[in-house]
Amino acid sequence: MLIKRISLALVAASLVACGSSSDSDPADDDSQDSSQSSSSSSPPTGFTGLPLIEDFDHVVDAEGFFSEGYKALVSSNDPLYYSLSGTPVFADGQITLPGARFSIGNTQPDVQTTATDTEVHGEFDLTRPYRVSFCILDAEVTGDNHSLMVYVDNNTTSAGESIHGGGSRLISIPVDTLEIGRRVFAVSDTLGTENSFIQIRTESGATVTFDDLWIGYQDESDSEPGLGSCGDHDDDGLLLPQTNNPAAGQLNRYRSWLSSSGSDEDRLEADKTRADNMITWQMDHGGFDKHNVSVYDEPWDGTSSRSGWTGAGGTELGTIDNDATITHLMFLADVYQRTGDEKYREAAQAALGFMVRMQYESGGWPQVYPERPGSYSNEVTFNDNAMTQVLILFDHIERQVAPLDGDLFTEPQIEVVSEAIEKGIDYILNAQIEQDGVKTVWGQQHDPVTYEPTMGRDYEWPSKTANESVLVVGFLMSRPQTPEIEAAVKAALAWYRDPEVQVADTAYVNRPSGSDDDSYNPIREQPGSTMWYRFYDVDQNVGFFSGRQPPGGEGKQYDIMDIEPERRYGYQWGGSYGNRILPYADSVGY
């Protein structure tokens, strides 16, 4: 017998509804089996309607759990829980399903559902958006059929045997993809009736243990166990799953700098040549400018400017704008991992040192370093995701994600990185903009001392930005969910979901390339689409635009057609920004 133990991991998870076609497990027994004894589980806790909150703390065995004496239906004195096959095991406030399944809230559990049903028999009103969630404590694969499933209005093993057809299965998750401490969510906005019921099932080759169960409405989830209550976790808080987090994959730009022609040996030689040239362009402080990669086709000539920006005394400035220095470090790390040549490691460490030194004591990062006198570049810069990209890089260094693993950095360097991350998070939490006492999102630039949003270029006013705040939220969701981080994230998500912030049935569509039609309005009616403005006033949820400052521009305006065409079409003033973070947030129950 194959037994695969799922490794312990401090993560929480969500898997979102996905109906699928019928594929019943031949090893499952569809026989109906419900005990009527209540003596083994006490005290009775009763059930009065959604939300259903189950902690299994008073359950002794299956006989008692599947009895009306433990929990009964509202409409009758029949058991709320009904065993469909297999025998769950109860211990220490936990339920283990070893190839077992049971229904919840089915008023006719001994009648098998079919695809030709015209009505359902349950006690849950699932016509509102709802979810089913529970905390996974253990999981084993013991055979070929090894998925965890949640069904709606189906008490069989075949997804098609329901009034909903194949869509009756909310989730089907192979248990070898589950991890301990992971909170599973089965979410639906539309699947259900006024008289629905739920089935939870593990296939014959799967054993899963969980310690709570919650069924309720998405907009009334205060009673749902929090992620911090799910399984084992340390004092830093629980980690969310990262699938579809917009922060994932943000460091991959360097891959486009790698050679893609010829044999492995040819590609390595080409990358070494580029890395050798790149090192000559690296400035003494360890930073780089935001050059096009083609610059590194040749070495620095020793006299040309290596940066387009200079500071006091003509000092050439390095930058993190447009992923500069970050992408260089990633490229150098990749070449080091393939060659072991110390010069690439030293150059990557120098780039890291540059980014560590440029961090303000308050925790923020400016756009450039050293200082650029009298410039917005000295403000803490979320614009173009500059600071957030550094934090994502540091997070990968701390977690030893390739190619940043192995001996690329020393233990003391990694400790410094960890400290820098914590300072950066502190800055983010302090800089979150409050509107009428409610936290919202972030601006493009913030003051390094007061944390207040500040002016960028002459058309980038202090504001709340729906664009760059997406990646700030994504980064925070990649970190252990302390109460402070969770609160900040959920406040920002609430802002993105606010109908006052969203622009319904609208899309931002750039003027067609080559067009000189200055009457074109890029804010277009588009049914079913949602737009967010790039900038909102700091003190109100009103979007705005800006030309350059007078004379020569129209300044801040609330109608995009009132700014000069050069800025109207030369800058992105809106987009579907929230759609980059909200589906991910929904998938993890945030």
For each residue, the residues with C-beta under 8 A, 3 or more apart:
1: 142 143
2: 141 142 143
3: 140 141 142
4: 140 141 176
5: 140
6: 138 139 140 141 175 176 178 179 180
7: 179 180
8: 179 180 181 232
9: 179 180 181 182 239
10: 181 231 232 233 234 238 239 480
11: 179 181 182 238 239 240 241
12: 181 182 183 227 230 238 239 240 241 481 588
13: 136 178 179 182 183 184 185 240 241 588
14: 183 184 185 187 241 587 588 589
15: 18 171 173 184 185 186 587
16: 171 185 186 187 586 587
17: 170 171 186 187 188 191
18: 15 169 170 171 172
19: 159 164 166 167 168 169 170 191
20: 23 159 166 169 172
21: 159 160 166
22: 158 159 160 161 166
23: 20 158 159
24: 28 156 157 158
25: 28 145 157 203 204
26:
27: 99 143 145 203 204 205
28: 24 25 85 99 101 157 203 204
29: 85 86
30: 84 85 112 156 157
31: 85
32: 82 83 84 109 110
33: 83 84 85
34: 66 79 82 83 109 110
35: 62 63 66 67 83
36: 67 68 79
37: 40 63 64 67 69
38: 41 42 44 64 67 68 69 70
39: 42 63 64 69
40: 37 60 61 63 64
41: 38 58 59 60 61 63 64 65 67 69 70
42: 38 39 58 60 64 69 70
43: 58
44: 38 69 70 71 72
45: 58 70 71
46: 71 72
47: 52 71 72 73 74 80
48: 74
49: 74 123
50: 124 125 130 215 216 217
51: 214 215 216 217 220 221 223 224
52: 47 104 105 213 214 215 216
53: 212 213 214 223
54: 212 213 214
55: 93 211 212
56: 59 65 90 93 94 95 211 212 213
57: 93
58: 41 42 43 45 70
59: 41 56 64 65 70 90 93 95
60: 40 41 42 64 90
61: 40 41 64 65 90
62: 35 65 66 83 87 88 89 90
63: 35 37 39 40 41 66 67
64: 37 38 39 40 41 42 59 60 61 67 69 70
65: 41 56 59 61 62 70 81 88 90 95
66: 34 35 62 63 70 79 81 82 83 102
67: 35 36 37 38 41 63 64 70 79
68: 36 38 71 72 73 77 78 79 80
69: 37 38 39 41 42 44 64 72
70: 38 41 42 44 45 58 59 64 65 66 67 79 80 81
71: 44 45 46 47 68 79 80 81
72: 44 46 47 68 69 76 77 78 79 80
73: 47 68 76 77 78 79 80 105 107 123
74: 47 48 49 123
75: 107 123
76: 72 73 107
77: 68 72 73
78: 68 72 73 107
79: 34 36 66 67 68 70 71 72 73 82
80: 47 68 70 71 72 73 104 105
81: 65 66 70 71 102 103 104
82: 32 34 66 79 102 103 104 106 109
83: 32 33 34 35 62 66 86 87 88 100 102
84: 30 32 33 101 102 103 109 155 199 201
85: 28 29 30 31 33 99 100 101
86: 29 83 97 98 99 100 101 202
87: 62 83 98 100
88: 62 65 83 95 96 97 98 100 102
89: 62 95 96 98
90: 56 59 60 61 62 65 94 95 96
91: 94 96
92:
93: 55 56 57 59 211
94: 56 90 91 137 209 210 211
95: 56 59 65 88 89 90 209 210 211 213
96: 88 89 90 91 138 207 208 209
97: 86 88 100 101 200 201 202 206 207 208 209
98: 86 87 88 89 142 202 207
99: 27 28 85 86 142 202 203 204 205 206 207
100: 83 85 86 87 88 97 201 202
101: 28 84 85 86 97 157 199 200 201 202
102: 66 81 82 83 84 88 199 200
103: 81 82 84 106 109 155 197 198 199
104: 52 80 81 82 197 198 199 200 215
105: 52 73 80 122 123 124 196 197 198
106: 82 103 109 121 122 155 197 199
107: 73 75 76 78 121 122 123 195 197
108: 111 121
109: 32 34 82 84 103 106 155
110: 32 34
111: 108 121
112: 30 155 156 161
113: 117 120 153 154 155 156 161 162 163
114: 117 161 162
115: 160 161 162 163 165
116:
117: 113 114 120 153 162 163
118: 163
119: 163 195
120: 113 117 153 163 193 195 196 197
121: 106 107 108 111 195 197
122: 105 106 107 153 193 195 196 197 198
123: 49 73 74 75 105 107 195 197
124: 50 105 192 195 196 197 198 215
125: 50 128 192 194 195 196
126: 130 152 188 191 192 193 194 196
127: 192 193 194
128: 125 217 218 219
129: 187 188 189 190 217 218 219
130: 50 126 187 188 192 215 216 217 218
131: 185 186 187 188 215 216 218 221 589
132: 150 170 185 186 198 200 213 214 215
133: 183 184 185 186 213 214 224 225 589
134: 183 184 210 211 212 213 214
135: 181 182 183 184 210 211 212 225 229 230 231
136: 13 139 178 179 180 181 182 183 184 208 209 210 231
137: 94 180 181 209 210 211 231
138: 6 96 180 207 208 209
139: 6 136 148 175 176 178 179 180 206 207 208 209
140: 3 4 5 6 175 206 207 208
141: 2 3 4 6 146 175 176 205 206
142: 1 2 3 98 99 146 205 206 207
143: 1 2 27 146 203 204 205 206
144: 205
145: 25 27 203 204 205 206
146: 141 142 143 174 175 176 203 205 206
147: 172 173 174 175 202 203 206
148: 139 171 172 173 174 175 178 184 201 202 203 206 208
149: 169 170 171 172 173 199 200 201 202 203
150: 132 169 170 171 186 198 199 200 201
151: 154 155 159 162 168 169 170 198 199 201
152: 126 162 164 168 170 188 191 192 196 197 198 199
153: 113 117 120 122 162 163 164 168 192 193 196 197
154: 113 151 158 159 161 162 164 168 169 199
155: 84 103 106 109 112 113 151 197 199
156: 24 30 112 113 161 162
157: 24 25 28 30 101 201
158: 22 23 24 154 161
159: 19 20 21 22 23 151 154 162 165 166 167 168 169
160: 21 22 115 165 166 168
161: 22 112 113 114 115 154 156 158 168
162: 113 114 115 117 151 152 153 154 156 159 165 168
163: 113 115 117 118 119 120 153 168 193
164: 19 152 153 154 167 168 191
165: 115 159 160 162 168
166: 19 20 21 22 159 160 169
167: 19 159 164 191
168: 19 151 152 153 154 159 160 161 162 163 164 165 191
169: 18 19 20 149 150 151 154 159 166 172
170: 17 18 19 132 149 150 151 152 186 187 188 191
171: 15 16 17 18 148 149 150 184 186
172: 18 20 147 148 149 169
173: 15 147 148 149 177 178 184
174: 146 147 148 177 178
175: 6 139 140 141 146 147 148 178 202 206 207 208
176: 4 6 139 141 146
177: 173 174
178: 6 13 136 139 148 173 174 175 182 184 208
179: 6 7 8 9 11 13 136 139 182
180: 6 7 8 9 136 137 138 139 231 232
181: 8 9 10 11 12 135 136 137 230 231 232 233 238
182: 9 11 12 13 135 136 178 179 230 231 241
183: 12 13 14 133 134 135 136 225 227 230 589
184: 13 14 15 133 134 135 136 148 171 173 178 210
185: 13 14 15 16 131 132 133 587 588 589
186: 15 16 17 131 132 133 150 170 171
187: 14 16 17 129 130 131 170 218 586 587 589
188: 17 126 129 130 131 152 170 191 192
189: 129 218
190: 129
191: 17 19 126 152 164 167 168 170 188
192: 124 125 126 127 130 152 153 188 196
193: 120 122 126 127 153 163 196
194: 125 126 127
195: 107 119 120 121 122 123 124 125
196: 105 120 122 124 125 126 152 153 192 193
197: 103 104 105 106 107 120 121 122 123 124 152 153 155
198: 103 104 105 122 124 132 150 151 152 215
199: 84 101 102 103 104 106 149 150 151 152 154 155
200: 97 101 102 104 132 149 150 213
201: 84 97 100 101 148 149 150 151 157
202: 86 97 98 99 100 101 147 148 149 175 206 207 208
203: 25 27 28 99 143 145 146 147 148 149 206
204: 25 27 28 99 143 145
205: 27 99 141 142 143 144 145 146
206: 97 99 139 140 141 142 143 145 146 147 148 175 202 203
207: 96 97 98 99 138 139 140 142 175 202
208: 96 97 136 138 139 140 148 175 178 202
209: 94 95 96 97 136 137 138 139
210: 94 95 134 135 136 137 184 213
211: 55 56 93 94 95 134 135 137 231
212: 53 54 55 56 134 135 225 229
213: 52 53 54 56 95 132 133 134 200 210
214: 51 52 53 54 132 133 134 223 224 225
215: 50 51 52 104 124 130 131 132 198
216: 50 51 52 130 131 220 221 223 224
217: 50 51 128 129 130 220 221
218: 128 129 130 131 187 189 221
219: 128 129
220: 51 216 217 223
221: 51 131 216 217 218 224 589
222:
223: 51 53 214 216 220
224: 51 133 214 216 221 589
225: 133 135 183 212 214 229 230
226: 229 230 486
227: 12 183 230 238 240 481 486 589
228: 233 237 238 481 483 486
229: 135 212 225 226
230: 12 135 181 182 183 225 226 227 233 238
231: 10 135 136 137 180 181 182 211 238
232: 8 10 180 181
233: 10 181 228 230 236 237 238
234: 10 237 480
235:
236: 233 480 482
237: 228 233 234 479 480 481 482 483 485 486
238: 10 11 12 181 227 228 230 231 233 480 481
239: 9 10 11 12 478 479 480 481
240: 11 12 13 227 245 477 478 481 588 590
241: 11 12 13 14 182 587 588
242: 245 247 248 478
243: 248 587
244: 248 583 584 587
245: 240 242 248 474 477 478 584
246: 250 470 471 474 580 581 584
247: 242 250 388 392 471 474 475 477 478
248: 242 243 244 245 474 478
249: 252
250: 246 247 385 389 392 471
251: 254 326 327 330 389 392 393 396
252: 249 255
253: 256 257 323 327 330
254: 251 257 258 327 328 330 331 334
255: 252 258
256: 253 293
257: 253 254 274 293 296 327 331
258: 254 255 267 271 331 334
259: 262 266 267 268 270 271 274
260: 267
261: 266 267 270
262: 259 265 266 267 270
263: 266 267
264: 267 268
265: 262 268 269
266: 259 261 262 263 269 270
267: 258 259 260 261 262 263 264 270 271
268: 259 264 265 271 272 338 339
269: 265 266 272 273
270: 259 261 262 266 267 273 274
271: 258 259 267 268 274 275 331 334 335 338
272: 268 269 275 276 335 339 341
273: 269 270 276 277
274: 257 259 270 271 277 278 293 296 297 331
275: 271 272 278 279 331 332 335 344 347
276: 272 273 279 280 299
277: 273 274 280 281 296 297 298 299 300
278: 274 275 281 282 288 296 328 331 332 347
279: 275 276 282 332 343 344 347
280: 276 277 299 300
281: 277 278 288 289 291 295 296 299 300 306
282: 278 279 286 287 288 328 347 350 351
283: 286 287 288 306 307 316 318
284:
285: 318 354 357 369 370
286: 282 283 318 325 350 351 352 353 354 357
287: 282 283 317 318 319 324 325 351 354 355 358 369
288: 278 281 282 283 291 318 319 324 325 328 351
289: 281 306 307 308 309 316 317 318 319 324
290: 308 319 321 322 323 324
291: 281 288 295 296 324
292: 295
293: 256 257 274 296
294: 297
295: 281 291 292 298
296: 257 274 277 278 281 291 293
297: 274 277 294
298: 277 295 301
299: 276 277 280 281
300: 277 280 281 304 306
301: 298 304
302:
303:
304: 300 301
305: 308 310 316
306: 281 283 289 300 316
307: 283 289 310 316 317 318 319
308: 289 290 305
309: 289 316 317 319 368 372 377
310: 305 307 314 315 316 317 372
311: 314 315 316 317 368 370 371 372 373
312: 315 370 371 373
313:
314: 310 311
315: 310 311 312 370
316: 283 289 305 306 307 309 310 311
317: 287 289 307 309 310 311 368 369 370 372
318: 283 285 286 287 288 289 307 324 325 354 358 368 369
319: 287 288 289 290 307 309 322 324 325 367 368 369 377
320: 323 324 325 326 355 358 365 367 368 381 386 387 389 390
321: 290 324 367 368 381 384 386
322: 290 319 384
323: 253 290 320 326 327 389
324: 287 288 289 290 291 318 319 320 321 327 328
325: 286 287 288 318 319 320 328 329 351 354 355
326: 251 320 323 329 330 355 389 390 393
327: 251 253 254 257 323 324 330 331
328: 254 278 282 288 324 325 331 332 351
329: 325 326 332 333 348 351 352 393
330: 251 253 254 326 327 333 334 393 403 404
331: 254 257 258 271 274 275 278 327 328 334 335
332: 275 278 279 328 329 335 336 344 345 347 348 351
333: 329 330 336 337 344 348 403 404 408
334: 254 258 271 330 331 337 338 403
335: 271 272 275 331 332 338 339 341 344
336: 332 333 339 340 341 344 345 348 403 408
337: 333 334 340 402 403 405 406 408
338: 268 271 334 335
339: 268 272 335 336 344
340: 336 337
341: 272 335 336 344 345
342: 345 346
343: 279 346 347
344: 275 279 332 333 335 336 339 341 347 348
345: 332 336 341 342 348 349 407 408
346: 342 343 349 350
347: 275 278 279 282 332 343 344 350 351
348: 329 332 333 336 344 345 351 352 408 409
349: 345 346 352 353 408 409 413
350: 282 286 346 347 353 354
351: 282 286 287 288 325 328 329 332 347 348 354 355
352: 286 329 348 349 355 356 397 409 413 417
353: 286 349 350 356 357
354: 285 286 287 318 325 350 351 357 358 369
355: 287 320 325 326 351 352 358 359 365 390 393 394
356: 352 353 359 416 417 420
357: 285 286 353 354 369
358: 287 318 320 354 355 365 366 368 369
359: 355 356 363 364 365 420 423 424
360: 363 364 365 366 380 427 448
361: 423
362: 380 423 426 427 430 448 449 451
363: 359 360 423 424 425 426 427 428 430
364: 359 360 380 381 387 424 427 431 446 448
365: 320 355 358 359 360 380 381 386 387 390 424
366: 358 360 369 371 377 378 379 380 381 448
367: 319 320 321 372 376 377 378 379 381 383 386
368: 309 311 317 318 319 320 321 358 371 372 375 377 378
369: 285 287 317 318 319 354 357 358 366
370: 285 311 312 315 317
371: 311 312 366 368 378
372: 309 310 311 317 367 368 375 377 378
373: 311 312
374:
375: 368 372 378
376: 367 379 445 454 455 456 457 460
377: 309 319 366 367 368 372 381
378: 366 367 368 371 372 375 448
379: 366 367 376 445 446 447 448 454 456
380: 360 362 364 365 366 387 427 431 445 446 447 448
381: 320 321 364 365 366 367 377 384 386 387 444 445
382: 385 386 387 388 442 443 444 445 446 465 468 469 472
383: 367 386 444 445 456 460 468
384: 321 322 381 468
385: 250 382 388 389 468 471
386: 320 321 365 367 381 382 383 389 390
387: 320 364 365 380 381 382 390 391 424
388: 247 382 385 391 392 468 471 472 475
389: 250 251 320 323 326 385 386 392 393 471
390: 320 326 355 365 386 387 393 394 424
391: 387 388 394 395 421 424 425 475
392: 247 250 251 388 389 395 396 471 475 478
393: 251 326 329 330 355 389 390 396 397 404
394: 355 390 391 397 398 417 418 420 421 424
395: 391 392 398 399 421 475 478 479
396: 251 392 393 399 400 401 404
397: 352 393 394 400 401 404 409 414 417
398: 394 395 414 417 418 421
399: 395 396
400: 396 397 404 405 406
401: 396 397 404 405
402: 337 405
403: 330 333 334 336 337 408
404: 330 333 393 396 397 400 401 408 409
405: 337 400 401 402 408
406: 337 400
407: 345 410
408: 333 336 337 345 348 349 403 404 405
409: 348 349 352 397 404 413 414 417
410: 407 413 414
411: 414 415
412: 415 416
413: 349 352 409 410 416 417
414: 397 398 409 410 411 417 418
415: 411 412 418 419
416: 356 412 413 419 420
417: 352 356 394 397 398 409 413 414 420 421
418: 394 398 414 415 421 422
419: 415 416 422 423
420: 356 359 394 416 417 423 424
421: 391 394 395 398 417 418 424 425 479
422: 418 419 425 426
423: 359 361 362 363 419 420 426 427
424: 359 363 364 365 387 390 391 394 420 421 427 428
425: 363 391 421 422 428 429 476 479 485
426: 362 363 422 423 429 430
427: 360 362 363 364 380 423 424 430 431 451
428: 363 424 425 431 432 442 472 475 476 488
429: 425 426 432 484 485 488
430: 362 363 426 427 451
431: 364 380 427 428 442 443 446 451 453
432: 428 429 439 440 441 442 488 491 492
433: 439 440 441 442 443 453 464 538
434: 437 438 439 440
435: 438 440 464 538 539 540 541
436:
437: 434
438: 434 435 491
439: 432 433 434 487 488 491 492
440: 432 433 434 435 464 491 492 495
441: 432 433 464 465 466 469 472 473 492 495 496
442: 382 428 431 432 433 446 453 464 465 468 469 472
443: 382 431 433 446 453 454 462 463 464 465 538
444: 381 382 383 453 456 460 463 465 468
445: 376 379 380 381 382 383 453 454 455 456 460 462
446: 364 379 380 382 431 442 443 451 452 453 454
447: 379 380 450 451 452 453 454
448: 360 362 364 366 378 379 380
449: 362
450: 447
451: 362 427 430 431 446 447
452: 446 447 462
453: 431 433 442 443 444 445 446 447 462 463 464 538
454: 376 379 443 445 446 447 462
455: 376 445 458 460 461 462
456: 376 379 383 444 445 460 461
457: 376 460
458: 455 548 549 553
459: 546 547 548 549 553 567 571
460: 376 383 444 445 455 456 457 463 535 546
461: 455 456 535 544 546 556
462: 443 445 452 453 454 455 538
463: 443 444 453 460 535 536 537 538 544
464: 433 435 440 441 442 443 453 469 495 535 536 537 538 541
465: 382 441 442 443 444 468 469 534 535 536
466: 441 469 470 496 501 532 533 534 535 536 575 577 578
467: 470 534 572 575 577
468: 382 383 384 385 388 442 444 465 471 472
469: 382 441 442 464 465 466 472 473 492 577
470: 246 466 467 473 474 577 578 580 581
471: 246 247 250 385 388 389 392 468 474 475
472: 382 388 428 441 442 468 469 475 476 492
473: 441 469 470 476 477 489 492 493 581 585
474: 245 246 247 248 470 471 477 478 580 581 584
475: 247 388 391 392 395 428 471 472 478 479
476: 425 428 472 473 479 485 488 489
477: 240 245 247 473 474 481 489 584 585 588 590
478: 239 240 242 245 247 248 392 395 474 475
479: 237 239 395 421 425 475 476 485
480: 10 234 236 237 238 239 485
481: 12 227 228 237 238 239 240 477 485 486 489
482: 236 237 485 486
483: 228 237 486 487
484: 429 487 488
485: 237 425 429 476 479 480 481 482 488 489
486: 226 227 228 237 481 482 483 489 490
487: 439 483 484 490 491
488: 428 429 432 439 476 484 485 491 492
489: 473 476 477 481 485 486 492 493 585 590
490: 486 487 493 494 590
491: 432 438 439 440 487 488 494 495
492: 432 439 440 441 469 472 473 488 489 495 496
493: 473 489 490 496 497 581 582 585 590
494: 490 491 497 498
495: 440 441 464 491 492 498 501 541
496: 441 466 492 493 501 502 532 577 578 581 582
497: 493 494 501 502 578 582
498: 494 495 501 502 541
499: 502 504
500: 541
501: 466 495 496 497 498 532 536 541
502: 496 497 498 499 530 531 532 578
503: 506 523 530 531 532 533 543 574
504: 499 530
505: 525 526 527 528 529 530
506: 503 523 524 525 526 529 530 531
507: 524 526 529 531 576
508: 522 523 524 531 572 573 574 575 576
509: 522 524 526
510: 522 569 572
511: 515 517 520 522 569
512: 515
513:
514:
515: 511 512 520
516:
517: 511 520
518: 565 568
519:
520: 511 515 517 569
521: 524 560 561
522: 508 509 510 511 560 568 569 573 574
523: 503 506 508 531 560 573 574
524: 506 507 508 509 521
525: 505 506
526: 505 506 507 509 529
527: 505
528: 505
529: 505 506 507 526 576
530: 502 503 504 505 506 576 578 579
531: 502 503 506 507 508 523 574 575 576
532: 466 496 501 502 503 543 574 575 576 577 578
533: 466 503 536 543 544 573 574
534: 465 466 467 543 572 573 574 575 577
535: 460 461 463 464 465 466 543 544 545 546 573
536: 463 464 465 466 501 533 540 541 542 543 544
537: 463 464 540 541 542 544
538: 433 435 443 453 462 463 464
539: 435
540: 435 536 537
541: 435 464 495 498 500 501 536 537
542: 536 537 558
543: 503 532 533 534 535 536 558 574
544: 461 463 533 535 536 537 556 557 558
545: 535 556 557 558 559 560 562 563 567 568 573
546: 459 460 461 535 553 554 555 556 557 563 567
547: 459 553 554 555 557 563 564 566 567 568
548: 458 459 552 553 554 555 564 566 567
549: 458 459 552 553 555
550: 553 554 555
551:
552: 548 549
553: 458 459 546 547 548 549 550 563 564 567
554: 546 547 548 550 557 562 563 564
555: 546 547 548 549 550
556: 461 544 545 546
557: 544 545 546 547 554 560 562 563
558: 542 543 544 545 562
559: 545 562
560: 521 522 523 545 557 563 568 573
561: 521 568
562: 545 554 557 558 559
563: 545 546 547 553 554 557 560 567 568
564: 547 548 553 554 567 568
565: 518 568 569
566: 547 548 569 570
567: 459 545 546 547 548 553 563 564 570 571
568: 518 522 545 547 560 561 563 564 565 571 573
569: 510 511 520 522 565 566
570: 566 567
571: 459 567 568
572: 467 508 510 534 575
573: 508 522 523 533 534 535 545 560 568
574: 503 508 522 523 531 532 533 534 543
575: 466 467 508 531 532 534 572
576: 507 508 529 530 531 532 579 580
577: 466 467 469 470 496 532 534 580 581
578: 466 470 496 497 502 530 532 581 582
579: 530 576 582 583
580: 246 470 474 576 577
581: 246 470 473 474 493 496 577 578 584 585
582: 493 496 497 578 579 585 586
583: 244 579 586 587
584: 244 245 246 474 477 581 587 588
585: 473 477 489 493 581 582 588 590
586: 16 187 582 583 589 590
587: 14 15 16 185 187 241 243 244 583 584
588: 12 13 14 185 240 241 477 584 585
589: 14 131 133 183 185 187 221 224 227 586
590: 240 477 489 490 493 585 586
